[in-house]
Amino acid sequence: MDYKYIEQLLERYWACDTSVEEEQILRAFFRQKEIPAHLLPYKNLFAYEDAAQEVTLGKDFDERILSQVERHTVKVQRISLRRRMMPLFKAAAVVAVIVTLGTVTQRSFRANRQADYNYDAYKDTYTDPQSAYGTVSEALQIVSESFRKSQVHDSDSVSAPLKTTGQ
């Protein structure tokens, strides 16, 4: 018997060029009991397709699925404000630790240095405390008068009526 047509159909099947009728011919051929040895490896493929078409869901499938779905109930957990803010607290703690460590290391590096200021370089310009007190009082009086003048000017500008032009 010549199996050239079946071999051509198989080649077209692998190239995805077969029609539905040609695939049915291949299935019918591979359902036979007597198949040549060189075509025998393909029998399981077409037998599998037939078996797969026959597989259906049982009548109780929907009931089983729905019973499993309904079985599990999810309870909502209430999350307190403290628990919700916990990541922020942790981040603040990390920042505080880093700043503290940075300050400590910075001070430890500067511990060997001398202070930038020298008290001996400063000298008193006044030997009499009364004259120093008088000078400081005069300076504070000048600052006070300047401050009062600026407040008067500010209140004048706020209470002054708006002038409109053109009417």
ChimeraX attribute file (.defattr): number of C-alpha atoms within 10 A of each C-alpha:
attribute: neighborCount
match mode: 1-to-1
recipient: residues
	/A:1	4
	/A:2	6
	/A:3	11
	/A:4	9
	/A:5	9
	/A:6	16
	/A:7	13
	/A:8	10
	/A:9	19
	/A:10	19
	/A:11	13
	/A:12	15
	/A:13	15
	/A:14	9
	/A:15	9
	/A:16	9
	/A:17	12
	/A:18	15
	/A:19	12
	/A:20	9
	/A:21	9
	/A:22	16
	/A:23	16
	/A:24	13
	/A:25	14
	/A:26	19
	/A:27	17
	/A:28	12
	/A:29	15
	/A:30	20
	/A:31	15
	/A:32	9
	/A:33	7
	/A:34	9
	/A:35	15
	/A:36	10
	/A:37	7
	/A:38	7
	/A:39	13
	/A:40	12
	/A:41	10
	/A:42	13
	/A:43	16
	/A:44	12
	/A:45	13
	/A:46	18
	/A:47	14
	/A:48	11
	/A:49	11
	/A:50	13
	/A:51	10
	/A:52	10
	/A:53	8
	/A:54	9
	/A:55	8
	/A:56	7
	/A:57	8
	/A:58	9
	/A:59	8
	/A:60	8
	/A:61	10
	/A:62	10
	/A:63	11
	/A:64	11
	/A:65	11
	/A:66	10
	/A:67	11
	/A:68	9
	/A:69	10
	/A:70	8
	/A:71	9
	/A:72	8
	/A:73	7
	/A:74	6
	/A:75	6
	/A:76	6
	/A:77	6
	/A:78	7
	/A:79	8
	/A:80	9
	/A:81	8
	/A:82	10
	/A:83	11
	/A:84	10
	/A:85	10
	/A:86	12
	/A:87	11
	/A:88	12
	/A:89	13
	/A:90	11
	/A:91	11
	/A:92	12
	/A:93	12
	/A:94	12
	/A:95	12
	/A:96	12
	/A:97	12
	/A:98	12
	/A:99	12
	/A:100	12
	/A:101	12
	/A:102	12
	/A:103	12
	/A:104	12
	/A:105	12
	/A:106	11
	/A:107	12
	/A:108	11
	/A:109	10
	/A:110	11
	/A:111	10
	/A:112	8
	/A:113	9
	/A:114	8
	/A:115	8
	/A:116	5
	/A:117	8
	/A:118	8
	/A:119	6
	/A:120	6
	/A:121	6
	/A:122	8
	/A:123	7
	/A:124	7
	/A:125	7
	/A:126	11
	/A:127	8
	/A:128	9
	/A:129	9
	/A:130	10
	/A:131	11
	/A:132	13
	/A:133	12
	/A:134	11
	/A:135	13
	/A:136	11
	/A:137	12
	/A:138	11
	/A:139	11
	/A:140	12
	/A:141	12
	/A:142	11
	/A:143	12
	/A:144	12
	/A:145	11
	/A:146	12
	/A:147	11
	/A:148	12
	/A:149	12
	/A:150	12
	/A:151	12
	/A:152	12
	/A:153	10
	/A:154	11
	/A:155	11
	/A:156	11
	/A:157	11
	/A:158	10
	/A:159	8
	/A:160	8
	/A:161	8
	/A:162	8
	/A:163	5
	/A:164	6
	/A:165	5
	/A:166	3
	/A:167	3
